[in-house]
Amino acid sequence: MVFSSALIGLREGLEAALVVSILVAFLVKTDRRQALRYVWPGVGAAVLLSVAVGAILTYSTAQLTFEHQELLGGSLSIVAVGFVTAMIFWMRKASRHIAAELRGKMEDALKVGPAAVLLLSFLAVGREGLETAVFFYSAVQTAQADTIQPLIGFVIGIAIAIVLAYLLYRGAVRFNLAKFFTITGVLLVFVAAGVLGYGLHDLQEAGFLPGLTTLAFDASNALPENSWYGALLKGIFNYSQQTTVLQAVAWVAYVAIVLPLFLRPAKKKPVPTAAAAAIAEE
């Protein structure tokens, strides 16, 4: 659980930290440091909102009945899977031109005024923060209401992300971001598949979906969750020693569909020939 939470925290934290570093670098390099006073309040407000949403989701559901807790937890787990899936595909596509896009948005915001700069900073970081809040709640549900391990994982991942983003900003380290996001994206596909399976199991326990007693396999003896290797699989891939048919089918289907789509080569734009260029000019 610590590993999967740290992985999500690293991805989300690095995306948010990179966004901030790009905005800051743009303002510094264009000699507009005075606008930084509006960037940091926006970033701070986004962080506070994310923490508040995570806390509300995690601690306000204790008063609900078991069925309602499972229904809410299962639904948000599936929402989290949707966020993860969108995140890995978006970052794969946007990693090459995100800096130019953000600089363009900041240029437009500077023309409007301080409020626009603050709002841009808030929205740029807030999206990642709200996604992280949903992931955290889903991780707590998977850990059976144990908030310590998911919290440790997220803190570790976000801390590493902030350090990496700072070092990249200072030019102290250089690495291939596209390759980094590809590797973490592959790992997150398997993490998301596990979260999907667990979310469906919660919906089965809530009575919203059928098939709770129809097991695809029971590995309680061969691969118990309380063993070190079972705990490792559960922490990384949300392994369940008693997996229903619906969980198993959803896990396999998700990986079989999403992983090949994520790994397929990006289509290269055809280079226009001289004849085509001449026709276009006419």
C-alpha positions as CSV (number, residue, x, y, z in Angstrom):
1,M,0.0,0.0,0.0
2,V,2.9,2.4,0.7
3,F,4.4,1.7,-2.7
4,S,1.3,2.2,-4.7
5,S,0.4,5.3,-2.7
6,A,3.9,6.7,-3.2
7,L,3.8,6.0,-6.9
8,I,0.6,8.0,-7.3
9,G,1.9,10.7,-5.0
10,L,5.1,10.9,-7.1
11,R,3.2,11.1,-10.4
12,E,0.6,13.7,-9.2
13,G,3.2,15.6,-7.1
14,L,5.7,15.8,-10.0
15,E,3.0,17.0,-12.4
16,A,1.9,19.7,-10.0
17,A,5.5,20.7,-9.1
18,L,6.6,20.8,-12.7
19,V,3.6,23.1,-13.5
20,V,4.7,25.4,-10.7
21,S,8.3,25.4,-11.7
22,I,7.4,26.1,-15.4
23,L,5.3,29.1,-14.3
24,V,7.9,30.4,-12.0
25,A,10.8,30.0,-14.5
26,F,8.7,31.8,-17.1
27,L,8.1,34.8,-14.8
28,V,11.7,34.9,-13.7
29,K,13.2,34.6,-17.2
30,T,10.9,37.3,-18.6
31,D,11.8,39.6,-15.7
32,R,8.2,39.6,-14.2
33,R,9.1,38.5,-10.7
34,Q,6.5,40.8,-9.2
35,A,3.8,38.4,-10.5
36,L,5.2,35.6,-8.2
37,R,3.3,37.2,-5.3
38,Y,0.1,36.1,-7.0
39,V,1.3,32.6,-8.0
40,W,2.1,31.4,-4.5
41,P,-1.3,32.2,-2.9
42,G,-3.0,30.3,-5.8
43,V,-0.7,27.3,-5.2
44,G,-1.3,27.5,-1.5
45,A,-5.1,27.7,-1.8
46,A,-5.1,24.7,-4.2
47,V,-3.0,22.6,-1.7
48,L,-5.3,23.6,1.2
49,L,-8.4,22.8,-0.8
50,S,-7.0,19.4,-1.7
51,V,-6.1,18.5,1.9
52,A,-9.5,19.6,3.1
53,V,-11.3,17.5,0.4
54,G,-9.2,14.5,1.3
55,A,-9.8,14.9,5.0
56,I,-13.6,15.4,4.5
57,L,-13.8,12.3,2.3
58,T,-11.7,10.2,4.6
59,Y,-13.1,11.1,8.0
60,S,-16.7,12.2,7.4
61,T,-17.9,8.8,6.1
62,A,-17.5,7.1,9.6
63,Q,-21.1,8.0,10.4
64,L,-22.5,6.2,7.4
65,T,-23.8,2.7,7.5
66,F,-21.6,-0.2,6.3
67,E,-23.5,-0.5,3.0
68,H,-23.3,3.3,2.4
69,Q,-19.6,3.4,3.2
70,E,-19.0,0.5,0.8
71,L,-21.1,2.2,-1.9
72,L,-19.3,5.5,-1.6
73,G,-15.9,3.9,-1.4
74,G,-16.5,1.7,-4.4
75,S,-17.9,4.6,-6.4
76,L,-14.9,6.8,-5.6
77,S,-12.5,4.0,-6.3
78,I,-13.9,3.7,-9.9
79,V,-13.7,7.5,-10.2
80,A,-10.1,7.3,-9.1
81,V,-9.5,4.7,-11.8
82,G,-10.9,7.1,-14.3
83,F,-8.6,9.9,-13.0
84,V,-5.5,7.6,-13.2
85,T,-6.4,6.5,-16.7
86,A,-6.9,10.0,-18.0
87,M,-3.8,11.2,-16.2
88,I,-1.4,8.7,-17.8
89,F,-2.8,9.2,-21.3
90,W,-2.8,13.0,-20.9
91,M,0.7,13.2,-19.6
92,R,2.0,10.9,-22.3
93,K,0.5,13.2,-24.9
94,A,1.2,16.5,-23.2
95,S,4.7,15.9,-21.8
96,R,6.4,17.4,-24.9
97,H,4.5,20.6,-25.2
98,I,3.1,21.3,-21.7
99,A,5.8,24.0,-21.1
100,A,4.8,26.0,-24.1
101,E,1.1,25.7,-23.4
102,L,1.6,26.9,-19.8
103,R,3.8,29.8,-20.8
104,G,1.1,30.9,-23.3
105,K,-1.6,30.7,-20.6
106,M,0.5,32.7,-18.2
107,E,1.2,35.3,-20.9
108,D,-2.5,35.7,-21.4
109,A,-3.2,35.8,-17.6
110,L,-0.6,38.6,-17.1
111,K,-2.4,40.7,-19.7
112,V,-5.7,40.3,-17.8
113,G,-4.3,41.1,-14.3
114,P,-3.3,39.7,-10.9
115,A,-6.5,37.8,-10.3
116,A,-6.1,35.8,-13.5
117,V,-2.5,34.9,-12.5
118,L,-3.7,33.7,-9.1
119,L,-6.6,31.7,-10.7
120,L,-4.3,30.1,-13.3
121,S,-1.9,28.9,-10.5
122,F,-4.8,27.7,-8.4
123,L,-6.4,25.7,-11.3
124,A,-3.1,24.3,-12.5
125,V,-2.3,22.8,-9.1
126,G,-5.8,22.3,-7.9
127,R,-6.7,19.6,-10.5
128,E,-3.8,17.4,-9.5
129,G,-4.6,18.1,-5.8
130,L,-8.2,17.1,-6.1
131,E,-7.3,13.9,-8.0
132,T,-4.8,13.1,-5.2
133,A,-7.5,13.6,-2.6
134,V,-9.8,11.1,-4.3
135,F,-6.8,8.7,-4.7
136,F,-6.1,9.0,-1.0
137,Y,-9.6,8.2,0.0
138,S,-9.6,5.2,-2.3
139,A,-6.3,4.0,-0.9
140,V,-7.7,4.3,2.7
141,Q,-10.7,2.2,1.7
142,T,-8.4,-0.4,0.1
143,A,-6.3,-0.4,3.3
144,Q,-9.5,-1.1,5.3
145,A,-9.6,2.3,6.9
146,D,-5.9,2.3,7.8
147,T,-4.8,5.9,7.0
148,I,-1.2,5.6,8.1
149,Q,0.2,3.5,5.3
150,P,-1.5,5.5,2.4
151,L,-0.5,8.8,4.1
152,I,3.1,7.7,4.5
153,G,3.2,6.6,0.8
154,F,1.6,9.9,-0.5
155,V,4.0,12.0,1.7
156,I,7.0,10.1,0.4
157,G,5.9,10.3,-3.2
158,I,5.1,14.0,-3.0
159,A,8.3,14.9,-1.2
160,I,10.4,13.1,-3.8
161,A,8.4,14.9,-6.6
162,I,9.1,18.3,-5.0
163,V,12.8,17.6,-4.7
164,L,13.0,16.3,-8.3
165,A,11.1,19.3,-9.7
166,Y,13.4,21.7,-7.8
167,L,16.5,20.0,-9.0
168,L,15.2,20.1,-12.6
169,Y,14.4,23.7,-12.2
170,R,17.9,24.5,-10.9
171,G,19.4,22.4,-13.7
172,A,21.1,20.1,-11.2
173,V,19.6,16.9,-12.7
174,R,18.4,16.0,-16.2
175,F,16.4,12.9,-17.2
176,N,14.0,11.9,-19.9
177,L,10.6,13.0,-18.6
178,A,8.8,11.2,-21.4
179,K,10.5,7.9,-20.5
180,F,9.8,8.5,-16.8
181,F,6.1,9.0,-17.4
182,T,6.0,6.0,-19.6
183,I,7.5,3.7,-16.9
184,T,5.4,5.0,-14.1
185,G,2.3,4.9,-16.4
186,V,2.8,1.2,-17.0
187,L,3.0,0.6,-13.2
188,L,0.0,2.7,-12.7
189,V,-2.0,0.7,-15.2
190,F,-1.6,-2.4,-12.9
191,V,-2.3,-0.2,-9.8
192,A,-5.5,1.1,-11.4
193,A,-6.6,-2.4,-12.3
194,G,-6.3,-3.4,-8.7
195,V,-8.2,-0.3,-7.5
196,L,-10.9,-1.1,-10.1
197,G,-11.2,-4.6,-8.8
198,Y,-11.4,-3.5,-5.2
199,G,-14.0,-0.8,-6.0
200,L,-16.2,-3.4,-7.7
201,H,-15.8,-5.6,-4.6
202,D,-17.0,-2.7,-2.4
203,L,-20.0,-2.3,-4.6
204,Q,-20.7,-6.0,-4.4
205,E,-20.5,-5.8,-0.6
206,A,-22.9,-2.9,-0.6
207,G,-25.4,-5.1,-2.6
208,F,-25.2,-2.7,-5.6
209,L,-23.6,-5.4,-7.8
210,P,-24.2,-9.2,-7.7
211,G,-21.7,-12.0,-7.5
212,L,-20.1,-11.4,-4.1
213,T,-20.0,-15.2,-3.3
214,T,-19.0,-16.2,-6.9
215,L,-15.2,-16.5,-6.6
216,A,-12.8,-16.8,-9.5
217,F,-10.2,-18.2,-7.1
218,D,-9.5,-18.5,-3.4
219,A,-5.7,-18.3,-2.7
220,S,-6.1,-18.0,1.1
221,N,-3.8,-21.0,1.6
222,A,-1.4,-20.6,-1.2
223,L,-1.0,-16.8,-1.2
224,P,-2.4,-15.4,2.0
225,E,-2.6,-11.6,2.4
226,N,-1.0,-11.7,5.8
227,S,2.2,-13.3,4.4
228,W,5.0,-10.9,3.4
229,Y,4.7,-11.8,-0.3
230,G,0.9,-11.5,-0.1
231,A,1.2,-8.1,1.7
232,L,3.6,-7.0,-1.0
233,L,1.2,-7.9,-3.8
234,K,-1.7,-6.3,-2.0
235,G,0.3,-3.1,-1.3
236,I,1.4,-2.8,-4.9
237,F,-1.4,-4.2,-7.0
238,N,-4.3,-4.4,-4.5
239,Y,-4.2,-8.2,-4.6
240,S,-7.1,-9.9,-2.9
241,Q,-6.8,-13.5,-1.8
242,Q,-10.5,-14.1,-2.4
243,T,-11.3,-12.6,-5.8
244,T,-14.7,-12.7,-7.3
245,V,-15.4,-13.4,-11.0
246,L,-16.4,-9.8,-11.6
247,Q,-13.2,-8.5,-10.1
248,A,-11.0,-10.9,-12.1
249,V,-12.8,-10.2,-15.4
250,A,-12.6,-6.4,-14.8
251,W,-8.8,-6.6,-13.8
252,V,-7.9,-8.6,-16.9
253,A,-10.1,-6.5,-19.3
254,Y,-8.7,-3.2,-18.0
255,V,-5.1,-4.3,-18.4
256,A,-5.7,-6.0,-21.7
257,I,-7.3,-2.8,-23.1
258,V,-5.5,0.1,-21.5
259,L,-1.9,-1.2,-21.5
260,P,-1.6,-1.8,-25.3
261,L,-3.3,1.5,-25.9
262,F,-0.9,3.3,-23.6
263,L,2.2,1.6,-25.1
264,R,1.3,2.0,-28.8
265,P,3.6,4.3,-30.6
266,A,2.5,7.8,-31.1
267,K,1.5,8.7,-34.6
268,K,4.0,10.9,-36.4
269,K,2.7,13.7,-38.5
270,P,3.6,13.2,-42.1
271,V,6.2,15.5,-43.5
272,P,4.8,17.4,-46.5
273,T,6.6,16.9,-49.8
274,A,7.6,19.8,-52.0
275,A,4.8,19.1,-54.4
276,A,2.2,19.0,-51.6
277,A,3.6,22.2,-50.1
278,A,3.3,23.9,-53.5
279,I,-0.3,22.8,-53.9
280,A,-1.1,24.1,-50.3
281,E,0.4,27.5,-51.1
282,E,-1.8,27.8,-54.2
